[in-house]
Amino acid sequence: MQLDDLYRRVIMDHYKNPRNRGTMEEESVTIQLNNPTCGDRISLQLQVEDGIVREARFTGEGCSISMSSASMMTEAVKGRTKEEALVMADKFSSLMKGDEVEFEEYEDLEALSGVNKFPARIKCATLAWNALRKGVEN
């Protein structure tokens, strides 16, 4: 099986079986962003206690890239410090620019590496990460 096929399967798995989709009852920070160029929308909820992302959930609508990226992001940042989450967001931005990046912490993210070949889709992939940045920095 080729790497592209594997990556496509990982992306479709997160799209069809999103992790952490839904809302939290507990008090949380809520960030809502949209991508007007393609219509992707996300509402991200973060529960941060003592500088650690305890919980992350999302709702929204969009393409397979944006929704699978949100699913992967919420999985990747749970249990991490705010600083670690921001470092992951920076690494993800580098991945979208075409840099060689490895996510030892959460390898599924590497499945989105091919998005950088399609500049119009980069905003789809980074939407959830931009919401994360806003939520963690506030």
FENDA-V668625 format. One record per helix or strand of 2 or more residues. SS is the DSSP state (@ for helix, = for strand). FROM is the first residue (numbers start at 1). TO is the last residue. If there is no record, write none. Layout:
((SS & FROM & TO) (SS & FROM & TO))
//
This chain:
((@ & 3 & 16) (= & 29 & 35) (= & 40 & 49) (= & 52 & 61) (@ & 64 & 77) (@ & 82 & 96) (@ & 107 & 117) (@ & 119 & 137))
//
